[in-house]
């Protein structure tokens, strides 16, 4: 199976099913505290990672990387949770949107929220502010491991975001996580349909193996 097929499979799953699958498998990947600017935003793609740190003297660049992010990729910015210096704004949003980048995930703050909402460009962040990161933070490393909401993200890992937040699917566990999440999603879909058809929730769960599914979680 190609890596693109795995991204497509992830795009059909919500973060709750993926989170439950990862809990079952004992794999960490919930990016806690990272929320979409708009609950309608969705993103799925492979991580293009950047690590930030406090600016030196003289200060370094905040990053001239956007032209290197492949279409369909997700920009993943670790600014250490800082909310006093933004690492993403309107020009980056405009370029990323025009190049077909899937979205941006920030452990920290963005700004120029209005353009993201106007274009429908998905940004998931810890917060937003007007205060620039110029001369306050700088790029420390690119394409290496970063921390997003207490979850480790490596370059090339799959990111999935929706109204409930962001999940990272580590590359080495993609097949197991996707298979488990697809199973969970299928069972829950059958339960919903059974309840719509007139069964009680207890009856629907028993009929469709929900308790067996729960017992398989670690």
Backbone as JSON Lines, residues from 0, in Angstrom:
{"i":0,"aa":"X","n":[0.84,-1.2,0.0],"ca":[0.0,0.0,0.0],"c":[0.88,1.25,0.0]}
{"i":1,"aa":"X","n":[0.56,2.22,-0.85],"ca":[1.35,3.44,-0.92],"c":[1.07,4.34,0.27]}
{"i":2,"aa":"X","n":[2.02,5.23,0.55],"ca":[1.83,6.17,1.65],"c":[0.64,7.07,1.38]}
{"i":3,"aa":"X","n":[0.4,7.42,0.09],"ca":[-0.74,8.28,-0.23],"c":[-2.05,7.58,0.08]}
{"i":4,"aa":"X","n":[-2.11,6.26,-0.14],"ca":[-3.33,5.53,0.2],"c":[-3.6,5.59,1.7]}
{"i":5,"aa":"X","n":[-2.55,5.57,2.5],"ca":[-2.75,5.65,3.95],"c":[-3.27,7.04,4.34]}
{"i":6,"aa":"X","n":[-2.79,8.06,3.68],"ca":[-3.31,9.41,3.94],"c":[-4.79,9.46,3.58]}
{"i":7,"aa":"X","n":[-5.17,8.85,2.47],"ca":[-6.57,8.82,2.07],"c":[-7.42,8.08,3.1]}
{"i":8,"aa":"X","n":[-6.92,6.97,3.61],"ca":[-7.65,6.23,4.64],"c":[-7.83,7.08,5.89]}
{"i":9,"aa":"X","n":[-6.75,7.78,6.29],"ca":[-6.83,8.64,7.47],"c":[-7.86,9.75,7.27]}
{"i":10,"aa":"X","n":[-7.96,10.26,6.05],"ca":[-8.87,11.37,5.79],"c":[-10.33,10.97,5.95]}
{"i":11,"aa":"X","n":[-10.62,9.67,5.9],"ca":[-12.0,9.2,6.04],"c":[-12.36,8.89,7.5]}
{"i":12,"aa":"X","n":[-11.41,9.07,8.4],"ca":[-11.64,8.77,9.82],"c":[-11.63,10.07,10.62]}
{"i":13,"aa":"X","n":[-12.44,10.12,11.68],"ca":[-12.38,11.29,12.53],"c":[-11.36,11.08,13.65]}
{"i":14,"aa":"X","n":[-11.0,12.16,14.31],"ca":[-9.94,12.07,15.32],"c":[-10.37,11.24,16.52]}
{"i":15,"aa":"X","n":[-11.67,11.15,16.78],"ca":[-12.11,10.36,17.93],"c":[-11.85,8.88,17.69]}
{"i":16,"aa":"X","n":[-12.16,8.38,16.48],"ca":[-11.88,6.97,16.17],"c":[-10.38,6.71,16.21]}
{"i":17,"aa":"X","n":[-9.6,7.62,15.67],"ca":[-8.14,7.45,15.69],"c":[-7.61,7.47,17.11]}
{"i":18,"aa":"X","n":[-8.14,8.37,17.93],"ca":[-7.71,8.45,19.33],"c":[-8.03,7.17,20.08]}
{"i":19,"aa":"X","n":[-9.24,6.64,19.87],"ca":[-9.62,5.39,20.53],"c":[-8.73,4.24,20.07]}
{"i":20,"aa":"X","n":[-8.4,4.23,18.78],"ca":[-7.53,3.18,18.26],"c":[-6.14,3.25,18.89]}
{"i":21,"aa":"X","n":[-5.63,4.46,19.04],"ca":[-4.3,4.63,19.62],"c":[-4.29,4.27,21.1]}
{"i":22,"aa":"X","n":[-5.39,4.6,21.79],"ca":[-5.5,4.18,23.19],"c":[-5.5,2.65,23.29]}
{"i":23,"aa":"X","n":[-6.23,2.01,22.39],"ca":[-6.27,0.55,22.4],"c":[-4.88,-0.04,22.2]}
{"i":24,"aa":"X","n":[-4.1,0.57,21.31],"ca":[-2.77,0.05,20.96],"c":[-1.67,0.55,21.89]}
{"i":25,"aa":"X","n":[-2.01,1.47,22.79],"ca":[-1.01,2.01,23.7],"c":[-0.01,2.93,23.02]}
{"i":26,"aa":"X","n":[-0.47,3.67,22.01],"ca":[0.39,4.58,21.25],"c":[-0.06,6.01,21.5]}
{"i":27,"aa":"X","n":[0.88,6.88,21.85],"ca":[0.55,8.29,22.1],"c":[0.47,9.04,20.78]}
{"i":28,"aa":"X","n":[-0.45,10.02,20.7],"ca":[-0.53,10.8,19.48],"c":[-1.57,11.89,19.5]}
{"i":29,"aa":"X","n":[-2.25,12.07,20.63],"ca":[-3.23,13.15,20.74],"c":[-2.49,14.47,21.02]}
{"i":30,"aa":"X","n":[-2.68,15.45,20.15],"ca":[-2.02,16.75,20.3],"c":[-2.9,17.64,21.18]}
{"i":31,"aa":"X","n":[-2.71,17.55,22.46],"ca":[-3.61,18.19,23.42],"c":[-3.48,19.72,23.39]}
{"i":32,"aa":"X","n":[-4.62,20.38,23.46],"ca":[-4.64,21.84,23.52],"c":[-4.54,22.53,22.18]}
{"i":33,"aa":"X","n":[-4.47,21.77,21.08],"ca":[-4.37,22.35,19.74],"c":[-5.74,22.26,19.08]}
{"i":34,"aa":"X","n":[-6.32,23.42,18.75],"ca":[-7.7,23.47,18.26],"c":[-7.78,24.22,16.93]}
{"i":35,"aa":"X","n":[-8.81,23.91,16.12],"ca":[-8.98,24.63,14.84],"c":[-9.51,26.04,15.07]}
{"i":36,"aa":"X","n":[-9.1,26.96,14.18],"ca":[-9.67,28.31,14.23],"c":[-11.16,28.28,13.92]}
{"i":37,"aa":"X","n":[-11.58,27.3,13.14],"ca":[-12.99,27.12,12.79],"c":[-13.31,25.63,12.92]}
{"i":38,"aa":"X","n":[-14.37,25.26,13.65],"ca":[-14.66,23.83,13.83],"c":[-14.98,23.1,12.54]}
{"i":39,"aa":"X","n":[-15.21,23.83,11.46],"ca":[-15.45,23.18,10.17],"c":[-14.15,22.78,9.47]}
{"i":40,"aa":"X","n":[-13.02,23.26,9.97],"ca":[-11.75,22.94,9.33],"c":[-11.43,21.45,9.46]}
{"i":41,"aa":"X","n":[-10.88,20.89,8.39],"ca":[-10.36,19.53,8.37],"c":[-9.0,19.55,7.68]}
{"i":42,"aa":"X","n":[-8.09,18.72,8.14],"ca":[-6.82,18.56,7.42],"c":[-6.33,17.13,7.55]}
{"i":43,"aa":"X","n":[-5.65,16.67,6.51],"ca":[-4.98,15.38,6.51],"c":[-3.76,15.5,5.6]}
{"i":44,"aa":"X","n":[-2.62,15.07,6.08],"ca":[-1.42,15.1,5.25],"c":[-0.19,14.75,6.06]}
{"i":45,"aa":"X","n":[0.94,14.74,5.39],"ca":[2.19,14.36,6.03],"c":[2.94,15.6,6.53]}
{"i":46,"aa":"X","n":[3.58,15.45,7.67],"ca":[4.15,16.58,8.39],"c":[5.43,17.12,7.74]}
{"i":47,"aa":"X","n":[5.49,18.43,7.61],"ca":[6.7,19.19,7.28],"c":[7.04,19.96,8.56]}
{"i":48,"aa":"X","n":[8.06,19.51,9.29],"ca":[8.27,19.97,10.67],"c":[9.31,21.08,10.78]}
{"i":49,"aa":"X","n":[9.03,22.04,11.68],"ca":[9.95,23.13,11.98],"c":[9.94,23.39,13.49]}
{"i":50,"aa":"X","n":[11.13,23.5,14.06],"ca":[11.3,23.79,15.49],"c":[11.79,25.21,15.66]}
{"i":51,"aa":"X","n":[11.12,25.96,16.56],"ca":[11.51,27.34,16.87],"c":[12.13,27.44,18.25]}
{"i":52,"aa":"X","n":[12.91,28.5,18.44],"ca":[13.47,28.82,19.74],"c":[13.57,30.33,19.89]}
{"i":53,"aa":"X","n":[13.97,30.82,21.07],"ca":[14.11,32.26,21.26],"c":[15.15,32.85,20.3]}
{"i":54,"aa":"X","n":[14.92,34.07,19.86],"ca":[15.83,34.72,18.92],"c":[17.18,34.98,19.56]}
{"i":55,"aa":"X","n":[18.22,34.82,18.75],"ca":[19.58,35.15,19.19],"c":[19.88,36.6,18.92]}
{"i":56,"aa":"X","n":[21.15,36.97,19.05],"ca":[21.58,38.35,18.8],"c":[22.82,38.31,17.89]}
{"i":57,"aa":"X","n":[22.68,38.66,16.62],"ca":[21.47,39.14,15.96],"c":[20.46,38.01,15.76]}
{"i":58,"aa":"X","n":[19.17,38.36,15.64],"ca":[18.15,37.32,15.51],"c":[18.23,36.6,14.17]}
{"i":59,"aa":"X","n":[17.89,35.31,14.19],"ca":[17.83,34.53,12.97],"c":[16.47,34.66,12.29]}
{"i":60,"aa":"X","n":[16.31,33.92,11.21],"ca":[15.07,33.99,10.42],"c":[13.92,33.24,11.1]}
{"i":61,"aa":"X","n":[12.71,33.73,10.85],"ca":[11.53,32.99,11.3],"c":[11.12,31.95,10.27]}
{"i":62,"aa":"X","n":[11.83,31.9,9.13],"ca":[11.63,30.8,8.2],"c":[11.22,31.21,6.81]}
{"i":63,"aa":"X","n":[12.0,30.78,5.82],"ca":[11.67,30.97,4.4],"c":[11.5,29.59,3.77]}
{"i":64,"aa":"X","n":[10.54,28.84,4.29],"ca":[10.4,27.43,3.96],"c":[9.18,27.11,3.11]}
{"i":65,"aa":"X","n":[8.24,28.04,3.0],"ca":[6.91,27.69,2.51],"c":[6.95,27.14,1.09]}
{"i":66,"aa":"X","n":[7.89,27.61,0.25],"ca":[7.96,27.12,-1.12],"c":[8.47,25.69,-1.2]}
{"i":67,"aa":"X","n":[9.01,25.18,-0.1],"ca":[9.53,23.81,-0.09],"c":[8.52,22.79,0.42]}
{"i":68,"aa":"X","n":[7.38,23.25,0.94],"ca":[6.37,22.33,1.46],"c":[5.6,21.75,0.28]}
{"i":69,"aa":"X","n":[5.52,20.42,0.16],"ca":[4.83,19.83,-0.99],"c":[3.32,20.02,-0.91]}
{"i":70,"aa":"X","n":[2.65,20.16,-2.04],"ca":[1.18,20.18,-2.04],"c":[0.65,18.95,-1.31]}
{"i":71,"aa":"X","n":[-0.36,19.16,-0.48],"ca":[-0.92,18.07,0.31],"c":[-0.23,17.86,1.64]}
{"i":72,"aa":"X","n":[0.91,18.51,1.86],"ca":[1.61,18.42,3.14],"c":[0.96,19.27,4.2]}
{"i":73,"aa":"X","n":[1.38,19.04,5.45],"ca":[0.9,19.83,6.58],"c":[2.11,20.52,7.22]}
{"i":74,"aa":"X","n":[2.06,21.82,7.35],"ca":[3.11,22.57,8.02],"c":[2.93,22.4,9.53]}
{"i":75,"aa":"X","n":[3.97,21.9,10.2],"ca":[3.9,21.61,11.63],"c":[4.95,22.45,12.34]}
{"i":76,"aa":"X","n":[4.52,23.41,13.15],"ca":[5.4,24.4,13.76],"c":[5.41,24.24,15.27]}
{"i":77,"aa":"X","n":[6.57,23.89,15.81],"ca":[6.73,23.76,17.26],"c":[7.36,25.04,17.79]}
{"i":78,"aa":"X","n":[6.52,25.91,18.37],"ca":[7.03,27.13,18.98],"c":[6.97,27.04,20.5]}
{"i":79,"aa":"X","n":[7.06,25.81,21.0],"ca":[7.14,25.6,22.44],"c":[5.92,26.08,23.21]}
{"i":80,"aa":"X","n":[4.79,26.17,22.53],"ca":[3.57,26.64,23.18],"c":[3.54,28.14,23.41]}
{"i":81,"aa":"X","n":[4.52,28.88,22.9],"ca":[4.55,30.34,23.13],"c":[3.32,31.02,22.56]}
{"i":82,"aa":"X","n":[2.72,31.86,23.36],"ca":[1.57,32.63,22.9],"c":[1.9,34.12,22.8]}
{"i":83,"aa":"X","n":[3.17,34.48,23.03],"ca":[3.58,35.88,23.0],"c":[4.33,36.24,21.73]}
{"i":84,"aa":"X","n":[4.43,35.3,20.76],"ca":[5.14,35.56,19.52],"c":[4.6,34.62,18.45]}
{"i":85,"aa":"X","n":[3.98,35.17,17.42],"ca":[3.35,34.34,16.4],"c":[4.36,33.83,15.39]}
{"i":86,"aa":"X","n":[4.03,32.68,14.77],"ca":[4.93,32.09,13.77],"c":[4.22,31.89,12.43]}
{"i":87,"aa":"X","n":[3.02,32.43,12.29],"ca":[2.26,32.24,11.05],"c":[1.31,33.42,10.87]}
{"i":88,"aa":"X","n":[1.26,33.94,9.63],"ca":[0.39,35.08,9.36],"c":[-0.18,35.05,7.96]}
{"i":89,"aa":"X","n":[-0.68,36.21,7.5],"ca":[-1.49,36.23,6.29],"c":[-0.74,35.87,5.02]}
{"i":90,"aa":"X","n":[0.53,36.28,4.88],"ca":[1.26,35.96,3.66],"c":[1.48,34.45,3.55]}
{"i":91,"aa":"X","n":[1.84,33.82,4.66],"ca":[2.0,32.37,4.66],"c":[0.68,31.67,4.36]}
{"i":92,"aa":"X","n":[-0.41,32.16,4.93],"ca":[-1.72,31.59,4.64],"c":[-2.04,31.69,3.16]}
{"i":93,"aa":"X","n":[-1.8,32.85,2.58],"ca":[-2.09,33.06,1.16],"c":[-1.29,32.11,0.27]}
{"i":94,"aa":"X","n":[0.01,32.01,0.55],"ca":[0.87,31.15,-0.27],"c":[0.52,29.68,-0.08]}
{"i":95,"aa":"X","n":[0.32,29.27,1.17],"ca":[-0.01,27.88,1.45],"c":[-1.32,27.48,0.77]}
{"i":96,"aa":"X","n":[-2.3,28.34,0.86],"ca":[-3.6,28.07,0.23],"c":[-3.44,27.94,-1.29]}
{"i":97,"aa":"X","n":[-2.68,28.84,-1.89],"ca":[-2.53,28.83,-3.34],"c":[-1.74,27.62,-3.83]}
{"i":98,"aa":"X","n":[-0.88,27.07,-2.98],"ca":[-0.04,25.93,-3.37],"c":[-0.68,24.58,-3.03]}
{"i":99,"aa":"X","n":[-1.86,24.58,-2.46],"ca":[-2.53,23.32,-2.17],"c":[-1.98,22.59,-0.96]}
{"i":100,"aa":"X","n":[-1.39,23.32,-0.03],"ca":[-0.96,22.73,1.24],"c":[-2.2,22.44,2.08]}
{"i":101,"aa":"X","n":[-2.17,21.31,2.79],"ca":[-3.4,20.84,3.45],"c":[-3.77,21.65,4.69]}
{"i":102,"aa":"X","n":[-2.79,22.28,5.34],"ca":[-3.08,23.06,6.53],"c":[-1.84,23.26,7.36]}
{"i":103,"aa":"X","n":[-2.03,23.94,8.49],"ca":[-0.93,24.28,9.4],"c":[-1.33,23.93,10.82]}
{"i":104,"aa":"X","n":[-0.39,23.32,11.54],"ca":[-0.57,22.95,12.94],"c":[0.53,23.64,13.75]}
{"i":105,"aa":"X","n":[0.14,24.37,14.8],"ca":[1.09,25.19,15.56],"c":[0.96,24.93,17.05]}
{"i":106,"aa":"X","n":[2.07,24.53,17.68],"ca":[2.09,24.57,19.15],"c":[2.59,25.96,19.53]}
{"i":107,"aa":"X","n":[1.65,26.89,19.54],"ca":[1.93,28.29,19.73],"c":[0.81,29.09,19.11]}
{"i":108,"aa":"X","n":[1.12,30.29,18.65],"ca":[0.09,31.22,18.18],"c":[0.27,31.57,16.71]}
{"i":109,"aa":"X","n":[-0.86,31.85,16.05],"ca":[-0.86,32.4,14.7],"c":[-1.46,33.81,14.77]}
{"i":110,"aa":"X","n":[-1.5,34.48,13.63],"ca":[-2.2,35.76,13.56],"c":[-2.86,35.91,12.19]}
{"i":111,"aa":"X","n":[-3.51,37.03,11.95],"ca":[-4.26,37.26,10.7],"c":[-5.31,36.17,10.5]}
{"i":112,"aa":"X","n":[-6.07,35.93,11.55],"ca":[-7.08,34.88,11.54],"c":[-8.12,35.1,10.45]}
{"i":113,"aa":"X","n":[-8.47,36.34,10.17],"ca":[-9.55,36.64,9.23],"c":[-9.3,36.03,7.86]}
{"i":114,"aa":"X","n":[-8.05,36.06,7.38],"ca":[-7.77,35.53,6.05],"c":[-7.91,34.0,6.02]}
{"i":115,"aa":"X","n":[-7.46,33.35,7.09],"ca":[-7.64,31.9,7.18],"c":[-9.11,31.53,7.07]}
{"i":116,"aa":"X","n":[-9.96,32.26,7.77],"ca":[-11.39,31.98,7.74],"c":[-12.0,32.32,6.37]}
{"i":117,"aa":"X","n":[-11.53,33.41,5.78],"ca":[-12.06,33.82,4.47],"c":[-11.73,32.8,3.39]}
{"i":118,"aa":"X","n":[-10.49,32.3,3.4],"ca":[-10.04,31.35,2.38],"c":[-10.43,29.91,2.7]}
{"i":119,"aa":"X","n":[-10.8,29.66,3.96],"ca":[-11.05,28.28,4.37],"c":[-9.77,27.48,4.49]}
{"i":120,"aa":"X","n":[-8.66,28.16,4.77],"ca":[-7.37,27.47,4.93],"c":[-7.26,26.97,6.38]}
{"i":121,"aa":"X","n":[-7.12,25.67,6.59],"ca":[-7.15,25.11,7.95],"c":[-5.91,25.44,8.78]}
{"i":122,"aa":"X","n":[-6.12,26.13,9.89],"ca":[-5.07,26.36,10.88],"c":[-5.55,25.81,12.21]}
{"i":123,"aa":"X","n":[-4.68,25.01,12.83],"ca":[-4.92,24.47,14.16],"c":[-3.79,24.98,15.05]}
{"i":124,"aa":"X","n":[-4.14,25.66,16.13],"ca":[-3.1,26.27,16.96],"c":[-3.52,26.27,18.42]}
{"i":125,"aa":"X","n":[-2.58,26.68,19.26],"ca":[-2.9,26.8,20.69],"c":[-3.66,28.11,20.95]}
{"i":126,"aa":"X","n":[-3.35,29.15,20.18],"ca":[-4.03,30.43,20.35],"c":[-3.73,31.31,19.14]}
{"i":127,"aa":"X","n":[-4.17,32.57,19.2],"ca":[-3.84,33.55,18.17],"c":[-3.64,34.9,18.82]}
{"i":128,"aa":"X","n":[-2.88,35.76,18.12],"ca":[-2.52,37.07,18.66],"c":[-2.07,37.94,17.51]}
{"i":129,"aa":"X","n":[-1.93,39.23,17.76],"ca":[-1.42,40.14,16.72],"c":[0.1,40.3,16.78]}
{"i":130,"aa":"X","n":[0.75,39.8,17.83],"ca":[2.16,40.12,18.1],"c":[3.11,39.26,17.26]}
{"i":131,"aa":"X","n":[3.92,39.9,16.44],"ca":[4.82,39.21,15.54],"c":[5.92,38.44,16.28]}
{"i":132,"aa":"X","n":[6.38,37.39,15.62],"ca":[7.52,36.65,16.15],"c":[8.85,37.19,15.67]}
{"i":133,"aa":"X","n":[8.83,38.13,14.73],"ca":[10.07,38.7,14.2],"c":[10.91,39.31,15.31]}
{"i":134,"aa":"X","n":[12.17,38.93,15.35],"ca":[13.14,39.37,16.36],"c":[12.84,38.82,17.76]}
{"i":135,"aa":"X","n":[11.87,37.92,17.85],"ca":[11.56,37.3,19.14],"c":[11.84,35.8,19.14]}
{"i":136,"aa":"X","n":[11.62,35.18,17.98],"ca":[11.91,33.74,17.86],"c":[12.62,33.51,16.53]}
{"i":137,"aa":"X","n":[13.22,32.33,16.39],"ca":[13.9,31.98,15.15],"c":[13.85,30.48,14.93]}
{"i":138,"aa":"X","n":[14.05,30.07,13.68],"ca":[14.09,28.65,13.35],"c":[15.33,28.02,13.96]}
{"i":139,"aa":"X","n":[15.13,26.92,14.68],"ca":[16.25,26.16,15.24],"c":[16.6,24.96,14.37]}
{"i":140,"aa":"X","n":[15.57,24.28,13.83],"ca":[15.81,23.08,13.04],"c":[14.6,22.82,12.15]}
{"i":141,"aa":"X","n":[14.85,22.11,11.04],"ca":[13.78,21.72,10.13],"c":[13.89,20.23,9.84]}
{"i":142,"aa":"X","n":[12.75,19.62,9.57],"ca":[12.66,18.2,9.17],"c":[13.05,17.24,10.29]}
{"i":143,"aa":"X","n":[13.07,17.7,11.51],"ca":[13.38,16.83,12.64],"c":[12.16,16.63,13.51]}
{"i":144,"aa":"X","n":[12.31,15.89,14.62],"ca":[11.18,15.67,15.52],"c":[10.8,16.96,16.25]}
{"i":145,"aa":"X","n":[9.49,17.14,16.45],"ca":[8.98,18.29,17.19],"c":[7.92,17.8,18.17]}
{"i":146,"aa":"X","n":[7.55,18.69,19.09],"ca":[6.51,18.39,20.07],"c":[5.3,19.28,19.81]}
{"i":147,"aa":"X","n":[4.16,18.64,19.61],"ca":[2.92,19.38,19.38],"c":[1.9,18.9,20.4]}
{"i":148,"aa":"X","n":[1.59,19.75,21.37],"ca":[0.6,19.39,22.38],"c":[0.91,18.09,23.09]}
{"i":149,"aa":"X","n":[2.15,17.91,23.48],"ca":[2.63,16.74,24.23],"c":[2.79,15.49,23.37]}
{"i":150,"aa":"X","n":[2.6,15.62,22.05],"ca":[2.78,14.47,21.15],"c":[4.0,14.71,20.26]}
{"i":151,"aa":"X","n":[4.8,13.66,20.08],"ca":[5.98,13.74,19.22],"c":[5.54,13.61,17.77]}
{"i":152,"aa":"X","n":[6.03,14.51,16.94],"ca":[5.74,14.47,15.51],"c":[7.06,14.44,14.75]}
{"i":153,"aa":"X","n":[7.22,13.43,13.91],"ca":[8.39,13.34,13.03],"c":[8.0,13.75,11.63]}
{"i":154,"aa":"X","n":[8.95,14.29,10.89],"ca":[8.7,14.63,9.49],"c":[8.17,13.4,8.76]}
{"i":155,"aa":"X","n":[7.08,13.58,8.03],"ca":[6.49,12.49,7.27],"c":[5.38,11.75,7.99]}
{"i":156,"aa":"X","n":[5.21,11.98,9.29],"ca":[4.07,11.39,10.0],"c":[2.76,11.97,9.45]}
{"i":157,"aa":"X","n":[1.7,11.18,9.53],"ca":[0.39,11.68,9.1],"c":[-0.25,12.49,10.21]}
{"i":158,"aa":"X","n":[-0.76,13.67,9.86],"ca":[-1.55,14.5,10.76],"c":[-3.0,14.48,10.28]}
{"i":159,"aa":"X","n":[-3.91,14.31,11.24],"ca":[-5.34,14.38,10.94],"c":[-5.98,15.36,11.92]}
{"i":160,"aa":"X","n":[-6.68,16.35,11.39],"ca":[-7.32,17.34,12.24],"c":[-8.78,17.51,11.88]}
{"i":161,"aa":"X","n":[-9.61,17.73,12.91],"ca":[-11.02,18.04,12.7],"c":[-11.51,18.91,13.85]}
{"i":162,"aa":"X","n":[-12.82,18.97,14.07],"ca":[-13.36,19.88,15.08],"c":[-12.88,19.57,16.48]}
{"i":163,"aa":"X","n":[-12.46,18.32,16.74],"ca":[-12.03,17.94,18.08],"c":[-10.54,18.14,18.33]}
{"i":164,"aa":"X","n":[-9.78,18.5,17.3],"ca":[-8.35,18.72,17.5],"c":[-7.51,17.99,16.47]}
{"i":165,"aa":"X","n":[-6.3,17.61,16.88],"ca":[-5.32,17.02,15.95],"c":[-4.75,15.73,16.53]}
{"i":166,"aa":"X","n":[-4.59,14.75,15.64],"ca":[-3.94,13.48,15.95],"c":[-2.72,13.33,15.06]}
{"i":167,"aa":"X","n":[-1.63,12.81,15.6],"ca":[-0.48,12.42,14.78],"c":[-0.43,10.9,14.75]}
{"i":168,"aa":"X","n":[-0.28,10.36,13.55],"ca":[-0.18,8.91,13.35],"c":[1.28,8.61,13.02]}
{"i":169,"aa":"X","n":[2.05,8.09,13.98],"ca":[3.47,7.82,13.71],"c":[3.63,6.87,12.53]}
{"i":170,"aa":"X","n":[4.61,7.16,11.68],"ca":[4.81,6.39,10.45],"c":[4.96,4.9,10.73]}
{"i":171,"aa":"X","n":[5.67,4.54,11.8],"ca":[5.95,3.13,12.07],"c":[4.72,2.36,12.54]}
{"i":172,"aa":"X","n":[3.64,3.08,12.88],"ca":[2.43,2.41,13.38],"c":[1.21,2.68,12.49]}
{"i":173,"aa":"X","n":[1.42,3.19,11.29],"ca":[0.3,3.6,10.45],"c":[-0.7,2.47,10.21]}
{"i":174,"aa":"X","n":[-0.22,1.32,9.78],"ca":[-1.13,0.24,9.4],"c":[-1.97,-0.22,10.58]}
{"i":175,"aa":"X","n":[-1.33,-0.4,11.75],"ca":[-2.06,-0.88,12.92],"c":[-3.09,0.13,13.38]}
{"i":176,"aa":"X","n":[-2.73,1.41,13.41],"ca":[-3.65,2.44,13.87],"c":[-4.83,2.59,12.92]}
{"i":177,"aa":"X","n":[-4.56,2.63,11.62],"ca":[-5.64,2.8,10.65],"c":[-6.6,1.61,10.68]}
{"i":178,"aa":"X","n":[-6.06,0.4,10.77],"ca":[-6.92,-0.78,10.81],"c":[-7.81,-0.77,12.05]}
{"i":179,"aa":"X","n":[-7.23,-0.44,13.21],"ca":[-8.02,-0.4,14.44],"c":[-9.07,0.7,14.39]}
{"i":180,"aa":"X","n":[-8.71,1.87,13.87],"ca":[-9.66,2.98,13.79],"c":[-10.79,2.66,12.82]}
{"i":181,"aa":"X","n":[-10.48,2.01,11.72],"ca":[-11.52,1.64,10.77],"c":[-12.5,0.64,11.39]}
{"i":182,"aa":"X","n":[-11.99,-0.28,12.19],"ca":[-12.86,-1.23,12.88],"c":[-13.78,-0.51,13.87]}
{"i":183,"aa":"X","n":[-13.2,0.37,14.66],"ca":[-13.98,1.14,15.64],"c":[-15.04,1.97,14.93]}
{"i":184,"aa":"X","n":[-14.66,2.65,13.86],"ca":[-15.59,3.49,13.13],"c":[-16.74,2.67,12.54]}
{"i":185,"aa":"X","n":[-16.43,1.49,12.0],"ca":[-17.47,0.65,11.4],"c":[-18.47,0.18,12.44]}
{"i":186,"aa":"X","n":[-17.98,-0.25,13.61],"ca":[-18.88,-0.71,14.68],"c":[-19.77,0.43,15.15]}
{"i":187,"aa":"X","n":[-19.19,1.6,15.34],"ca":[-19.99,2.73,15.83],"c":[-21.02,3.18,14.79]}
{"i":188,"aa":"X","n":[-20.66,3.08,13.51],"ca":[-21.64,3.4,12.46],"c":[-22.82,2.43,12.51]}
{"i":189,"aa":"X","n":[-22.54,1.15,12.71],"ca":[-23.62,0.16,12.77],"c":[-24.51,0.39,13.99]}
{"i":190,"aa":"X","n":[-23.9,0.78,15.11],"ca":[-24.68,1.07,16.31],"c":[-25.61,2.26,16.08]}
{"i":191,"aa":"X","n":[-25.09,3.31,15.46],"ca":[-25.93,4.48,15.17],"c":[-27.12,4.1,14.28]}
{"i":192,"aa":"X","n":[-26.85,3.3,13.25],"ca":[-27.93,2.9,12.35],"c":[-28.96,2.03,13.08]}
{"i":193,"aa":"X","n":[-28.48,1.15,13.97],"ca":[-29.4,0.28,14.72],"c":[-30.29,1.1,15.64]}
{"i":194,"aa":"X","n":[-29.73,2.13,16.29],"ca":[-30.53,3.0,17.17],"c":[-31.55,3.78,16.34]}
{"i":195,"aa":"X","n":[-31.15,4.26,15.17],"ca":[-32.1,4.95,14.29],"c":[-33.23,4.02,13.87]}
{"i":196,"aa":"X","n":[-32.89,2.71,13.78],"ca":[-33.88,1.72,13.38],"c":[-34.8,1.27,14.5]}
{"i":197,"aa":"X","n":[-34.58,1.75,15.7],"ca":[-35.51,1.47,16.79],"c":[-34.96,0.68,17.95]}
{"i":198,"aa":"X","n":[-33.72,0.16,17.86],"ca":[-33.15,-0.57,18.98],"c":[-32.75,0.4,20.09]}
{"i":199,"aa":"X","n":[-32.74,-0.12,21.33],"ca":[-32.16,0.67,22.41],"c":[-30.65,0.69,22.24]}
{"i":200,"aa":"X","n":[-29.99,1.63,22.9],"ca":[-28.54,1.69,22.81],"c":[-27.92,0.41,23.34]}
{"i":201,"aa":"X","n":[-28.46,-0.11,24.44],"ca":[-27.93,-1.36,25.01],"c":[-28.05,-2.5,24.0]}
{"i":202,"aa":"X","n":[-29.21,-2.61,23.38],"ca":[-29.42,-3.68,22.39],"c":[-28.48,-3.51,21.2]}
{"i":203,"aa":"X","n":[-28.33,-2.28,20.72],"ca":[-27.48,-2.04,19.56],"c":[-26.02,-2.37,19.86]}
{"i":204,"aa":"X","n":[-25.58,-1.99,21.04],"ca":[-24.19,-2.28,21.42],"c":[-23.95,-3.78,21.53]}
{"i":205,"aa":"X","n":[-24.89,-4.49,22.1],"ca":[-24.75,-5.94,22.24],"c":[-24.77,-6.62,20.87]}
{"i":206,"aa":"X","n":[-25.69,-6.19,20.03],"ca":[-25.84,-6.81,18.71],"c":[-24.62,-6.62,17.84]}
{"i":207,"aa":"X","n":[-23.95,-5.48,17.97],"ca":[-22.86,-5.16,17.05],"c":[-21.47,-5.24,17.7]}
{"i":208,"aa":"X","n":[-21.38,-5.9,18.83],"ca":[-20.07,-6.23,19.38],"c":[-19.33,-5.09,20.02]}
{"i":209,"aa":"X","n":[-20.06,-4.08,20.49],"ca":[-19.39,-2.92,21.1],"c":[-18.61,-3.31,22.34]}
{"i":210,"aa":"X","n":[-19.17,-4.16,23.18],"ca":[-18.51,-4.52,24.42],"c":[-17.25,-5.35,24.15]}
{"i":211,"aa":"X","n":[-17.31,-6.18,23.08],"ca":[-16.11,-6.91,22.66],"c":[-15.03,-5.94,22.21]}
{"i":212,"aa":"X","n":[-15.47,-4.92,21.47],"ca":[-14.54,-3.91,20.98],"c":[-13.87,-3.18,22.14]}
{"i":213,"aa":"X","n":[-14.66,-2.8,23.15],"ca":[-14.13,-2.11,24.32],"c":[-13.15,-3.0,25.08]}
{"i":214,"aa":"X","n":[-13.45,-4.28,25.16],"ca":[-12.58,-5.18,25.93],"c":[-11.22,-5.38,25.29]}
{"i":215,"aa":"X","n":[-11.1,-5.05,24.01],"ca":[-9.82,-5.21,23.32],"c":[-8.9,-4.02,23.55]}
{"i":216,"aa":"X","n":[-9.43,-2.93,24.13],"ca":[-8.57,-1.79,24.43],"c":[-7.65,-2.11,25.58]}
{"i":217,"aa":"X","n":[-6.42,-1.61,25.49],"ca":[-5.46,-1.83,26.58],"c":[-5.81,-0.97,27.77]}
